[in-house]
Amino acid sequence: MRTLIQGGTVYTGCGFERRDLFIEDGRIAAPRADFAPDEVIDAAGLIVSPGFIDLHVHLRQPGQEQKETIRSGTMAAAAGGFTTVCAMPNLAPPPDSMENLALERRLIEEDAVCRVLPFATITAGRAGGVPVPLRALAPHCVGFSDDGSGVRDMAVMERAFIEAAACGALISAHCEDMSLIEPGGCVHEDYARRHSLPAISSASEYRQIERDIELVRRTGCRYHVCHVSARESVELVRAAKAEGLPVSCEITPHHALLCQDDMADDGRFKMNPPLRSREDMLALREALRDGTADAIATDHAPHLAEEKSRGLRGSAMGVVGLETAFAVLNTGLVETGELSLERLLELLTFGPAGVIRVPCGWEAGAPADIVLLDRQGKGVVDSSRFFSKGRSTPFEGMNTAGRIICTLVGGKPAFKTGEAKR
């Protein structure tokens, strides 16, 4: 199968250029005069980018299929322009053994409509006690994370770092020290004081990052910080990078665009870590601009509607984000002049690809994972139209500029604008 993408403005990683793209048997092909396409995609007026990569997605299967399945979650990913997603391991059973990881990989092979790279857990059962057999599992996963739980025991984390460093594996850490969180903590400390709610302090995040960076110094382990939310965390990562340590981090669209001032007593504003102060949000935006942040990741976390209907105190933690990420970021940061389109695309493509060391770009032979974007396309965030089973988004009703026209995975369409739910 040969496809020609014609007349588009191609994001190269260094800027934009008008050029055609040639695809053969699911891979980028070198341009040649005798290329005879079976299909021509007219990309005039569109941005053509490598497919987006999300380092942090909850697909819920196996174990919580009522919230999301691999199929519904990857359809949502494709609709958002994502061609690769990294699946977090808070599953039942958790991927903490070869057997459990093999089960998840079989389900992915059967049902995924985009590429899914699973994380294995850091500790057995994500209980924080006993590290998994990292060296045995490493060839079969993208990295290791206890996402949803911080590993509190420093000795356990150090052992995991040593094992990961020995085989070149990535540790992707959910940094949360529960001893620094009030019982039932649900919101940032400033908001908590004003509204008489239990707090999740910034220190609960940055103190574990501080500890883990010291472990990186000792071990040389590749270390990635999930969903950074606090300005102190940004400073720690920035300093670690300046020191030359193998440290990276991600920022979510909701933390980059919203703060506690935007909140209402509604479950769609409840996530972990919480929306923090305006000063924190501005520090995150600076991290996106200056290279401290390596990637934008959605932390797509679908829940049942009933679980998100109990306000800030009682709702489940987490919001969905795959289908809205590009539109809300383009609207809130690029259209306002706070971030260039080039930098936004870097944070969605080459940046995360570098963290997990997967191919990205237009070299001949690279996978033809591609998204076509209409930067000016108008829309409204309407969760009733989502492919995801999750409906809880803090951006509900937002008027947006920028939409996904087509997503190709291995040269084959995974999503086209106007496509009905399947």
Steps between C-alpha positions, in 0.01 A plus 500: 500500500640838397365834622596854403424785744505800273518874550526516878717712729724245670631540853861379484608539861692814406217696343255469212546439129273436207564149373330177404530181701531155348379189685563144394397189693430701813834683508641830382654460155762712330357732230539369149367596157351159419296476825152385396262546795194288561356790700558875505416703811451870430664686788479851351450752779580242769789442739654153462672380816642178633232328703469616859645287780339494846719378783215468749165339423264282703326242279346315800509156333537241642290543810295818458343462158188683616713820501703448182625224275811477291281545194303803623810662646710458187215624282497810720877524457478484121223762503739725693789448257689254720659207321686363804385493862673363809255305714528540875499187716223561754311202365355176637712297490784753500784430254748405771596159358568347160161328512303816574695712254444235230124517565498877448713472186262240352204732554692786340585287197136400460325835549725805469454737205823687575833394647485422872816463707425363849675602820568226750478577871799598715381291794290186530133590498600870499512454877834676544671207672680257270654603165391294200760300299596806296770341288271219386208732425697785338511359145121466502391846621575866440607559859392469861250703703279462805283780363221591735730426793830645611768255617554626852782270612830648381683167526243332277524781245880490506500128431263556206725780368808275519324221310359741241839666447662160445274428203446856374134505597290808572339571837192724459406619846170614644643718778269514799597469864176411678643609836484859369136478391202556727261201531263512205710770330330623186623852406803727517576640845402864427162399361456254786541770763249728331238230453552282808613197302787257569821599324757345270815701564757589237762352732342157459616516139830684504647327806486164321646653185783641711563156652487324164743742336750411773449135405567589137833652609589177676387256233488673160148368446287661225228679694178661379263703719130456431252790490711776657271755665701716742752777435743343749490180293584697186803653671625160613473353149660808346796477738539125439514557126758775545704250700488258207289236675276271289180663629191589296145608576152546356229761548129443436273729299280565804790605722642722226171675425309506829560583864302496824338832406315321218345235721145431609365235736472255213667163448637607164748720687625219725825336398823388661716702525243779541480828315731727696556876525528742211870535580542124463316504167722780368811309609376199303450715191855630532620139526321421175670795331855463630551126456471396863194299398568224249143409417135577532309196628128482555474272807178386331305347790141395420245427771130422510271803499368409846856495639557856376166638624585546868675836497859569598489311828336179383579452131762265363835652402567553128375654178514400134722682253594308186236650271542861613876540550604662174196725469511639854878551495497663159218728618633578847873530430576532129216731398579723797867522406630328814644202312601454138327237289841343436563460872153358564552239229847418636349435842248262342742318267880511507510586872313196630663281234836592649387408850396146401751464213264419215524614136337828402524699179546475129807281447448241228395176667344667805144395588244711314332626818357834393238755598345765274393814685276790413642764730212741437221244517237614749333278754342469841600244760198270518560188707184333369685453171810338650617156392622449857257358751613777734313829484653708779708787363572841654483644146133415439340768282827673410514660155813376328718570197678200353372156413623161390413421138659158458723267700705229330660213690743300290365681196142386563221736609417460868277810507345743254298811586130426503553136580218353705559306818567132444 
